[in-house]
Amino acid sequence: MAEPTRKSRFGEVAEKGRAFYEKIKSQYEPQYKGKFLAIDPKTEKIYMADTLDEVDKMAHAENPHASFYLMRIGYETVGIMASVF
C-alpha cells in the first residue's frame, strides 16, 4: 500500500477536524466568535487563542509532531487550514 501523500493527509486532518468541530460547536459559538481553535483530530484535544499564530504555537508546543485542524470560530471558510507535518 502506498504511503499517504501530504495532500491526502491534509484532507484527512481537515475532514476529521471539521467533523469533530460540528459535534462541539455549540460549546464555542457564539460566545467565542473570532477566536481560533486548533483541534488534534486523533486525540480530539482542543486549544483556543486570540490569533492563529498563538493557537498554532500553543498546540505544537505540547505536541510538535501532531497535525492540527486550525479554524476561526464562527466563520465557515475564512482562516481554516490544517497544520500537517
Secondary structure, DSSP 8 states (H G I E B T S, - for coil): -----HHHHHHHHHHHHHHHHHHHGGGTTTTTTT-EEEEETTTTEEEEESSHHHHHHHHHHH-TT--EEEEETT-SSTT-EEE--
